[in-house]
Amino acid sequence: MSSMPIFERARDEGWADEEIVRRILKGDVVLFELLMRRHNQRIYRAIRSILRDDTESEDVMQEAYVRSYEHLARFEGRAQFSTWLTRIAVNEALNRLRARGKLDPLDQQLNEGEDGAMSEFQSNSPTPEVSASRNEVRDLLEEAIMTLPIAYRTVIVLRDVEEMSTTETAVVLSLTDSNVKVRLHRAHEMLRAELFARAGANSVQAFGFPATRCDRVVRAVFERLEHVEAG
């Protein structure tokens, strides 16, 4: 069976991440593209919440994907694959900041722990005025989140924007569930209750990662993986 039918079958039948990982480890490397496309939105949001720069975020996304590919055999399934992958991405982003000496003590805890598919908002034919208003609220929300310290904006992006559970967020950031809840509460206070209430359901649109950028990251990662395989 050729690689393309395998890719199409996995996509159309909605294979679980764990099954795809198992197939990749057996040699069906083409399936890694499916994992990237499934999780690009979340990985981009997590990294950008730390770095606050689109171009650098894409660069770190590539690093995170290459690193996850190289260590794919270490995925044990104790957490969801998406959680495992997001944790790698967060660590890569924090390492980038650390190399520049831009992590303060609170931010450092995100990497050390306290103990040492693209969503689209569906609406019923909104008018141009309503669409413009939603876009304005979304932009205001993004700007407000980016003013927070890393420790708070990362939690709020993973919980409120990406809609990860408290436990998933805790695993990704090496925190306890209670730490995540406290930071989320503080972040909400910083953003001001009325701003977040006004954004409402549009929060899931924040930090969008369009298909063109998704394609660019996928191509770049596979070019790098060719060198990894050759090595």
C-alpha positions as CSV (number, residue, x, y, z in Angstrom):
1,M,0.0,0.0,0.0
2,S,1.4,3.4,-0.9
3,S,1.8,6.2,1.6
4,M,-0.9,8.4,0.1
5,P,-3.8,6.0,0.5
6,I,-2.6,5.5,4.1
7,F,-2.7,9.2,4.7
8,E,-6.2,9.6,3.2
9,R,-7.5,6.6,5.1
10,A,-6.2,7.9,8.4
11,R,-7.7,11.3,7.7
12,D,-11.0,10.1,6.4
13,E,-11.5,7.5,9.2
14,G,-10.3,9.9,11.9
15,W,-7.6,7.7,13.3
16,A,-6.7,8.5,16.9
17,D,-3.4,10.3,17.5
18,E,-2.0,7.2,19.3
19,E,-2.7,5.0,16.3
20,I,-1.0,7.5,14.0
21,V,2.0,7.6,16.3
22,R,2.2,3.8,16.2
23,R,2.1,3.8,12.4
24,I,4.8,6.5,12.2
25,L,7.1,4.5,14.4
26,K,6.6,1.6,12.0
27,G,7.7,3.7,9.1
28,D,4.7,5.6,7.8
29,V,6.4,9.0,8.3
30,V,3.9,10.7,5.9
31,L,1.3,10.5,8.7
32,F,3.3,13.0,10.7
33,E,1.8,15.6,8.5
34,L,-1.7,14.7,9.7
35,L,-0.6,15.2,13.3
36,M,0.8,18.6,12.5
37,R,-2.3,19.7,10.7
38,R,-4.5,18.5,13.6
39,H,-2.5,20.4,16.2
40,N,-1.0,23.4,14.4
41,Q,-3.6,25.8,15.9
42,R,-3.0,24.8,19.5
43,I,0.8,24.7,19.1
44,Y,0.8,28.1,17.5
45,R,-1.4,29.7,20.2
46,A,0.7,28.2,23.0
47,I,4.0,29.4,21.5
48,R,2.8,32.8,20.5
49,S,1.4,33.4,24.0
50,I,5.0,33.2,25.2
51,L,6.9,34.8,22.4
52,R,4.4,37.4,21.2
53,D,6.0,37.3,17.7
54,D,4.4,35.6,14.6
55,T,7.6,34.9,12.7
56,E,9.5,33.6,15.7
57,S,6.5,31.5,16.8
58,E,6.6,29.7,13.4
59,D,10.3,29.1,13.8
60,V,9.8,27.6,17.3
61,M,6.9,25.5,16.0
62,Q,9.2,23.9,13.5
63,E,11.7,23.2,16.3
64,A,9.0,21.7,18.5
65,Y,7.8,19.4,15.7
66,V,11.2,18.2,14.8
67,R,12.0,17.6,18.5
68,S,8.7,15.7,19.0
69,Y,9.4,13.6,15.9
70,E,12.9,12.7,17.1
71,H,11.5,11.6,20.5
72,L,8.2,10.1,19.3
73,A,9.2,6.7,20.7
74,R,9.2,8.2,24.2
75,F,5.5,9.0,23.9
76,E,4.0,6.6,26.4
77,G,0.3,7.5,26.2
78,R,0.0,8.5,29.8
79,A,-1.4,11.9,28.7
80,Q,-3.1,12.7,25.4
81,F,-0.7,13.2,22.5
82,S,-1.9,16.8,22.1
83,T,-0.9,17.5,25.7
84,W,2.5,15.8,25.3
85,L,3.1,17.8,22.1
86,T,2.0,21.1,23.6
87,R,4.3,20.6,26.5
88,I,7.2,20.2,24.1
89,A,6.2,23.4,22.3
90,V,5.9,25.4,25.5
91,N,9.3,24.2,26.6
92,E,10.9,25.1,23.3
93,A,9.4,28.6,23.5
94,L,10.6,29.1,27.1
95,N,14.0,27.9,26.1
96,R,14.1,30.5,23.4
97,L,13.4,33.2,26.0
98,R,15.8,31.8,28.4
99,A,18.6,31.9,25.9
100,R,17.9,35.6,25.5
101,G,17.8,36.1,29.3
102,K,14.2,37.3,29.2
103,L,12.5,34.9,31.8
104,D,11.7,36.4,35.2
105,P,11.3,34.1,38.3
106,L,7.6,33.7,37.9
107,D,7.9,32.9,34.2
108,Q,10.6,30.4,35.0
109,Q,8.1,28.3,37.0
110,L,6.3,27.5,33.8
111,N,9.3,25.4,32.7
112,E,10.4,24.0,36.0
113,G,7.1,23.5,37.7
114,E,5.9,24.8,41.1
115,D,8.0,22.2,42.9
116,G,11.3,23.1,41.4
117,A,-7.7,21.7,13.7
118,M,-8.5,25.0,13.4
119,S,-11.6,26.4,15.1
120,E,-13.9,28.8,13.3
121,F,-16.8,30.6,15.0
122,Q,-20.0,29.7,13.3
123,S,-22.7,32.3,13.0
124,N,-26.0,32.8,11.2
125,S,-25.0,35.1,8.3
126,P,-23.7,38.0,10.3
127,T,-24.0,41.5,8.8
128,P,-20.7,43.3,7.8
129,E,-21.2,45.6,10.9
130,V,-21.5,42.6,13.2
131,S,-18.5,40.9,11.6
132,A,-16.4,44.1,12.0
133,S,-17.4,44.4,15.6
134,R,-16.5,40.8,16.4
135,N,-13.1,41.3,14.7
136,E,-12.5,44.4,16.8
137,V,-13.4,42.6,20.0
138,R,-11.1,39.8,19.0
139,D,-8.2,42.1,18.4
140,L,-8.8,43.9,21.7
141,L,-8.8,40.6,23.4
142,E,-5.5,39.5,21.8
143,E,-3.9,42.8,22.7
144,A,-5.1,42.6,26.3
145,I,-3.8,39.1,26.7
146,M,-0.4,40.0,25.4
147,T,0.0,42.6,28.1
148,L,0.0,39.9,30.8
149,P,3.1,38.3,32.2
150,I,4.0,35.0,30.5
151,A,2.8,32.9,33.5
152,Y,-0.7,34.3,33.2
153,R,-1.1,34.8,29.5
154,T,0.0,31.2,28.8
155,V,-2.6,29.8,31.2
156,I,-5.4,32.0,29.8
157,V,-4.5,31.1,26.2
158,L,-4.5,27.3,26.9
159,R,-7.6,27.4,29.1
160,D,-9.9,30.1,27.6
161,V,-8.7,30.4,24.0
162,E,-7.6,26.8,23.2
163,E,-10.1,25.4,25.7
164,M,-7.8,22.8,27.2
165,S,-9.0,21.3,30.5
166,T,-7.4,22.4,33.8
167,T,-5.6,19.1,34.1
168,E,-4.3,19.2,30.6
169,T,-3.0,22.8,31.2
170,A,-1.4,21.7,34.4
171,V,0.4,18.9,32.7
172,V,1.7,21.1,29.9
173,L,3.0,23.8,32.3
174,S,4.2,21.5,35.1
175,L,1.8,23.0,37.6
176,T,-0.9,21.7,39.9
177,D,-4.6,22.0,39.1
178,S,-5.0,24.5,41.9
179,N,-2.1,26.6,40.6
180,V,-3.7,26.7,37.1
181,K,-7.1,27.8,38.7
182,V,-5.4,30.6,40.7
183,R,-3.4,31.9,37.7
184,L,-6.5,31.8,35.5
185,H,-8.5,33.8,38.1
186,R,-5.7,36.4,38.4
187,A,-5.5,36.6,34.7
188,H,-9.2,37.3,34.4
189,E,-8.9,40.1,36.9
190,M,-6.0,41.6,35.0
191,L,-8.0,41.6,31.7
192,R,-11.0,43.1,33.4
193,A,-14.2,41.2,33.6
194,E,-16.1,43.5,31.2
195,L,-13.5,43.0,28.4
196,F,-13.7,39.2,28.6
197,A,-17.5,39.2,28.9
198,R,-17.7,41.4,25.8
199,A,-15.4,39.0,23.8
200,G,-17.5,36.0,24.7
201,A,-17.6,33.2,22.2
202,N,-15.3,35.1,19.9
203,S,-12.3,34.2,22.1
204,V,-12.0,30.9,20.2
205,Q,-11.0,33.0,17.2
206,A,-8.0,34.7,18.9
207,F,-4.5,34.0,17.6
208,G,-5.8,32.3,14.4
209,F,-3.4,30.2,12.4
210,P,-4.7,30.2,8.8
211,A,-4.3,27.4,6.3
212,T,-1.5,29.1,4.3
213,R,0.7,29.4,7.4
214,C,-0.2,25.8,8.3
215,D,1.0,24.6,4.9
216,R,4.2,26.6,5.3
217,V,5.0,25.1,8.6
218,V,4.2,21.5,7.4
219,R,6.5,22.0,4.3
220,A,9.4,23.4,6.4
221,V,9.1,20.6,9.0
222,F,9.2,17.8,6.4
223,E,12.2,19.4,4.7
224,R,14.0,19.3,8.1
225,L,12.8,15.7,8.7
226,E,14.4,14.6,5.5
227,H,17.7,15.7,6.9
228,V,16.9,13.9,10.2
229,E,16.2,10.7,8.4
230,A,19.3,11.0,6.2
231,G,21.4,11.5,9.3
